Amino acid sequence: MKTQSVIAAIAGLALPMLAAQVQAAEIKVLASTAVKTTVEELAPQFEKATGNKVDVSFAPASVLKEKIDQGTAFDVTILTTPIIDGLAGAGKIDMARTAIAHSGIGVAIKKGAAKPDIGTSEAFKQALLKANSVGYTAGGATGAYLKTLFDKLGIAEALKPKLKLLQGGVGEAVTTGEIEIGMTQISEILPYTGAELVGPFPKEIQLTTSFAAAVGTNARQPEAANALIKFLTAPSAAPVFKAKGLDPAG
């Protein structure tokens, strides 16, 4: 009887553990690089709280859209709102989208370098013209906007000889000295200790990008995916977004 009691006790302990293993989900996430540092901090907290695993792939929003269009499997995607809306219209994601955050473009230089004046659009323009080299990441919404902005400011031709379209991050490029001035989402500058944020673009030429999250229509873990989105938009997550250079949507 004693042996049977011990076996029963072990079985009683093992069953909840087995149930937890069965219930645990691996959530595949495709997320814009603009939210990378935020998700990297919050995902482990979600994993600890739920027992689920979060597997995230980061890339510019336009690159991830192409992957989704090509059939890449995912449970949750966090992309710019226009792209999210387009994917919803194409039936790639659930129509129920959730606003995540807003972000502005900033100017980056190597840490310790003299900060240029970018307080007005004219000052910003002169700072780019005086710099030895300027750059931004080729893909994504920021890159597309900057092309039109340079034309609007009348400096597109003048910048051509010193303009570098980066395949990597702006923060890394200014840190290594590849470029003197870089432009990208503020949240993509702050993680680099060798880079320094000069400041956001002047209001009159600023582009605010909105990001939203949605569950894929073919998600393998829809319930866990929705739980992750709720976790990222909870009030407790807001300080993390702000610390990483993003304004939480809530």
N, C-alpha and C positions, 0 to 999 in steps of 0.2 A: 504493500500500500504506500509505503514511504517513497519507493522508487517511482510509482505511478504519479504521486503528488509532485515530485520533482520534475518529471517529464511534462506534466500538465502546466506547471509553473513556467518552464522554459518555452513551451508552446504558446502560453499566454503572452510572454514577452516578445516572441518572434513574430506573432501574427500582426501586431501594430507596425513593426518594422517592415514586414513584407508589404503591408498595405501602403505604407509611405513610399516604398520603392516603386510600387505599381502606379501610385498616383502622381509621382514626380514626373514632370514634363521637361523636355528640352525645347526651348523656344528659340526659333531661328529669327533673327532680327537683321534687317537691312536699314542702316541709318546714315544720314548725311554726316560728313566730317565736322560740320558746324556744331553738332551736339555730342561729339565724340567724348570729350572729357567729362561731360555731365553724365552721360550714360555709363561710362566706365566707373564712375563713383557710385551711382545709384544701383546699377545691376547687381553687384555683390550684396548690397543691402536687401534687395528683393529676393535673391537666392537664399540668403540666410533666413529671411522671414517666411518663405514659402517652401523651401526645399527644392524648388524648380531650378533648372539650369538655363542660363541665358547665353546664347551663342550669337555674337554680333559681328557683322561685317560692315566696315565703314568705307565710304567713298563719296565723291561729289554726287549730289542728287541726280544730275543728268546721267551719270554713269550707272547708277543703281536703277534708274528708270529703264535704261536699255536692257539691263539684266532681267528685270521683271518682264519686259516685253518679250524677251527671248525664252522665258519659261523657268527662270531660276526660282526654286522653291523657297518660301518664307512664311512665317507666321505673322510677324509685325513689320511694318516699314515706317520710318520716320523721315519724311522728305519735305521739301518746300511745298507750301499749300497749293500753288497752281499745278504742280506735278501730281500731288495727291488727288486733286479734283479730276485731273485728266485720267488717272488710273481708275478712279471710281466710275467715270463715264464709260470706260472701256471694259468694265466688269472685272477688273483685276483685284480690286479690294472692296470691302464692305462699304456701303453708302454712308454708314455711320462713322464719320471721321472725327477726331478729337484734336483740338488746337493744343499745341505743346508749348511753343515759345516764339519770341520775336528776337531778331538780331539785327544789328547795324554793322556797317563796314567801318573798319578802322585803319589807321596808318601805323606801320611798324618800322622801327629802325633797330640797329644793333645796340644792345645795352651799353650805356655810357657815352654814346655818340651825341653830338649836339642836336637838340630837338628843333626841327623846322617849325615855322609858324604855319598852322593850317586852320586858323580861326575863322577865316572867311573863304569863300570860293576863289577869290582872287589870290589870296595868300597861298591857298592849297595849289593853285595853278602854278604860281611862281616857285613853290617848293619843288614841284616835279620838274620844272624846266631847269632849275639850278642843280638838281641831283645828277651824279655821274651815271647812275643806273636805277631803274625802277622796274618793279615786276609784280605779277599776280599769277594765281593759279589759272591755267588755261580753261579747265572745265568748271561747270557750275554757273549759278545765276549771277554771282558777283562778276565773273569774267565777262559775261555777255553785257552786263550793265556798264562796266568800265569802258568798253569799246565805244558805246554810244556817248558816254560822258566825255571822253577825250575829244570826240568830234564836236560835241556841244560847246566845250570850252575852247575849241579852236587850237588844240595843241597836239592833235593826233600825228601830224607829219613831223613835228619837232621831236616827239618822243620816240619815233621809230628806231633811230640809231641806238638808243640806250634802253629800249623796252625788252624785257625778258618774260616770256610766257613759261611759267614754271610747271613742271610735272609733279614736284613735291610741294611741301608746305612753305608758306611765306615766312613763318617764324624761323624755320631752319635756314632759309635762304639769307635772311638778314643776319642771323647769328654767324654764319660762315663767311659773310662778306660777299656772297654771290651777287647780292643787290644792296644798294644803299637804302632805298625806300621800298617797302612792300605794302600792298593793300589786300585786305581780305576781311572775313568776318572777325569781329573782335574776339569771339570765343576760340578762334583758331590762332590767335596771337598770344594770349595769356599763358598757355601751358609751357611756352619756351622761356626758360630762365635766361637765355642769352639774347632774347629779344625784348624790346620795350615798346609799349603802346604809347604813341605820341598823343593819340586821342581819336575820337570818332570823326567821321566826315562832317563838315559844316552842315547844318540843318537844311540849307537850301539845295544841297546836292546829295543828301543822304538817301540811301535806299534801305528801307526796313524790310527784311525778309521774314516771312512767317513760316513756321514749321508745324506740321500736323502729323498725327499717327493714325494708322488704320490697320485692321486685321485683313490678311489676305483671304480672298474668297475660297481658296483651296488650302487654307491653313490646317495643319495637322493637329495643332493644339490651340483651338480658338478660345477656350475658356481661360487657359493660362495666359494667352496673348492679351485678352481683355483685362485680366488682372494686372499684367505688367503695365498697360497703358494707364490704368487707374492709379497705380503706384507712382508713376512718373508725373502724374498731374495732381497728386495729393498736396495739401498745403505744406506738409513736412519736406517735400522735395524742392519747394521754391527757393530756399536759401542756397541750395547747391547750384541751381540754374543761375542765380544772380552772381554767385562767386566765380562762375565760369564765363561771365560776360554775356549772359542771355537774360532776357526779360520773360519770366514765366507767363504763359497765356492767361492763367487764372488771376 
